[in-house]
């Protein structure tokens, strides 16, 4: 039988799973920015140095989330990156919420919502 008390017992495991899933997404993105900065810069319409900065910021945020070290701050930094991505998609690329070929900004909204859980709840018990 499901009870609130039973659900709360798994909250720390849920936060760990959420942090690891977010770390995987941002770590993979950051790695691709750092691995091929010229190609990634061209695809997002940014300079190579800024693309390297994005890759480093995403990678650092991913590590912070994965180990739980200053996770709320890492999540807050990643939220700022996602707000920048949303701005670029809306103001520069004129992309709608769903976008063409599912390239809209709905993905960033979901990531922000997940990151807000870490900002407000903290990393949970299973963290450094």
Residue pairs with C-beta under 8 A, 6 or more apart in sequence:
11 121
11 124
12 124
12 125
12 126
13 124
13 126
14 124
15 117
15 118
15 121
15 122
15 123
15 124
15 126
16 68
16 124
16 126
16 127
18 114
18 117
18 118
19 65
19 66
19 68
19 71
19 118
19 123
19 124
19 127
20 65
20 66
21 114
22 62
22 65
22 75
22 78
22 111
22 114
22 115
22 118
23 62
23 63
23 65
23 66
24 62
25 62
25 111
26 58
26 59
26 61
26 62
26 65
26 78
27 58
27 59
27 62
27 63
27 66
29 55
29 58
30 54
30 55
30 56
30 57
30 58
30 59
30 60
30 61
30 62
31 55
31 59
32 40
32 55
33 40
33 51
33 52
33 54
33 55
33 58
34 52
34 55
34 56
34 59
37 48
37 51
37 52
37 55
38 48
40 51
40 55
41 47
41 48
41 50
41 51
44 51
44 88
45 88
45 92
46 54
54 81
57 77
57 78
57 81
58 78
58 81
60 74
60 77
61 74
61 75
61 77
61 78
61 81
62 74
63 69
63 74
64 70
64 71
64 73
64 74
64 75
65 71
65 74
65 75
65 78
65 118
65 123
67 127
67 128
68 123
68 124
68 126
68 127
68 128
69 127
69 128
71 118
71 122
71 123
71 127
72 118
72 119
72 120
72 122
72 123
74 118
75 115
75 116
75 118
75 119
76 115
76 119
78 111
78 115
79 112
79 115
79 116
79 119
82 108
82 111
82 112
82 115
83 108
83 112
85 105
85 108
86 105
86 108
86 109
89 95
89 99
89 103
89 104
89 105
89 108
90 105
95 103
95 104
95 105
96 104
97 104
97 105
97 106
98 104
98 106
99 105
99 106
